Amino acid sequence: MDTHSKIYVAGHRGLVGSAIVRELKSEGYQNIITATHDELDLTNQAVTYAWFEEHRPEYVFLAAAKVGGIGANSSLPADFIYDNLAIALNVIDASYRSGVTKLCNLGSSCIYPRDTEQPMKEEALLTGALEPTNEPYAIAKITAIKLCQSYNTQYGTNFISLMPTNLYGPGDNYDLETSHVLAAFIAKFHNAKQKGDSAVTLWGDGSSLREFLYIDDLAKATVFMMEDYNASDLYPWINVGSGQEVAIGRLANMVREVVFADSEDSIPEIRWDTSKPNGTPRKLLDTARINGLGWGATTTLKEGIEQTYASFIQDC
């Protein structure tokens, strides 16, 4: 890519897409094109093909997706598998048909088996059963990886796939019905602060271990990989993570400390609803490949939570 390349960021209003746009602009890229859902429904094949034919992007960041936490995945499995499959099929095939020079497909660490060896290596894909609570979403993301890999093999395309760990940061979704865990914790503790609640109830028992990556670190990794590396140089999919994990119970305490850092109000008690699922017991990515290429996360979890909450307050 050069600063005048025509770059399409799919999903530019989401957590990942908006961070990629910020990073591209900060690096001097001047020809970024985007489209809202009303302007371009990526689940509609005919509409997607027509848009690519008209706009002819040279580079594509596929960050558009239907995403959510355990609750949303469990209650809307058909939506999660259909929408994400449709987006991947349409964007990847349209990119091939319209002659896109390079595409970056953004996936998720949930592609790996629930009980695989930790940290999770890229080779673990398809070696065991998936976590049931997000299996439909994971299957769609696995399909996108294999689609890119297959197009590279058959058509000589340059489509790379990055598999980030759990993400958070400015622009996250704080809807308690559909949000991921860290954003949900921020929203719940902030609501408790506003209402003066004495306790906050969280799902599970707090024992699960998770890895988190600040969204701006992911954006830097994504642009880094698109600038310098090609599908022929890489393993077909590459993990992107911080390399650090934390128990959900500890995460809850960290978020509570940040939210109530400047408050004279009493800090609420944390109550765990063990009737709700914990999800996968542990999810830590092996990031040796991308670290060996020269990228590494720089934002600590505490710094990231502080910056995320500051953004949340500003947007309230």
Rosetta blueprint (number, residue, H / E / L):
1 M L
2 D L
3 T L
4 H L
5 S L
6 K L
7 I E
8 Y E
9 V E
10 A E
11 G L
12 H L
13 R L
14 G L
15 L H
16 V H
17 G H
18 S H
19 A H
20 I H
21 V H
22 R H
23 E H
24 L H
25 K H
26 S H
27 E L
28 G L
29 Y L
30 Q L
31 N L
32 I E
33 I E
34 T L
35 A L
36 T L
37 H L
38 D L
39 E L
40 L L
41 D L
42 L L
43 T L
44 N L
45 Q H
46 A H
47 V H
48 T H
49 Y H
50 A H
51 W H
52 F H
53 E H
54 E H
55 H H
56 R L
57 P L
58 E L
59 Y E
60 V E
61 F E
62 L E
63 A L
64 A L
65 A L
66 K L
67 V L
68 G L
69 G L
70 I H
71 G H
72 A H
73 N H
74 S H
75 S H
76 L L
77 P H
78 A H
79 D H
80 F H
81 I H
82 Y H
83 D H
84 N H
85 L H
86 A H
87 I H
88 A H
89 L H
90 N H
91 V H
92 I H
93 D H
94 A H
95 S H
96 Y H
97 R H
98 S L
99 G L
100 V L
101 T L
102 K E
103 L E
104 C E
105 N E
106 L E
107 G L
108 S L
109 S H
110 C H
111 I H
112 Y L
113 P L
114 R L
115 D L
116 T L
117 E L
118 Q L
119 P L
120 M E
121 K L
122 E H
123 E H
124 A H
125 L L
126 L L
127 T L
128 G L
129 A L
130 L L
131 E L
132 P H
133 T H
134 N H
135 E H
136 P H
137 Y H
138 A H
139 I H
140 A H
141 K H
142 I H
143 T H
144 A H
145 I H
146 K H
147 L H
148 C H
149 Q H
150 S H
151 Y H
152 N H
153 T H
154 Q H
155 Y H
156 G L
157 T L
158 N L
159 F E
160 I E
161 S E
162 L E
163 M E
164 P E
165 T L
166 N E
167 L E
168 Y E
169 G L
170 P L
171 G L
172 D L
173 N L
174 Y L
175 D L
176 L L
177 E L
178 T L
179 S L
180 H L
181 V H
182 L H
183 A H
184 A H
185 F H
186 I H
187 A H
188 K H
189 F H
190 H H
191 N H
192 A H
193 K H
194 Q H
195 K H
196 G L
197 D L
198 S L
199 A E
200 V E
201 T E
202 L E
203 W E
204 G L
205 D L
206 G L
207 S L
208 S L
209 L E
210 R E
211 E E
212 F E
213 L E
214 Y E
215 I H
216 D H
217 D H
218 L H
219 A H
220 K H
221 A H
222 T H
223 V H
224 F H
225 M H
226 M H
227 E H
228 D H
229 Y L
230 N L
231 A H
232 S H
233 D H
234 L L
235 Y L
236 P L
237 W E
238 I E
239 N E
240 V E
241 G L
242 S L
243 G L
244 Q L
245 E E
246 V E
247 A E
248 I H
249 G H
250 R H
251 L H
252 A H
253 N H
254 M H
255 V H
256 R H
257 E H
258 V H
259 V H
260 F L
261 A L
262 D L
263 S L
264 E L
265 D L
266 S L
267 I L
268 P L
269 E E
270 I E
271 R E
272 W E
273 D E
274 T L
275 S L
276 K L
277 P L
278 N L
279 G L
280 T L
281 P L
282 R E
283 K E
284 L L
285 L E
286 D L
287 T L
288 A H
289 R H
290 I H
291 N H
292 G H
293 L H
294 G L
295 W L
296 G L
297 A L
298 T L
299 T L
300 T L
301 L H
302 K H
303 E H
304 G H
305 I H
306 E H
307 Q H
308 T H
309 Y H
310 A H
311 S H
312 F H
313 I H
314 Q H
315 D H
316 C L
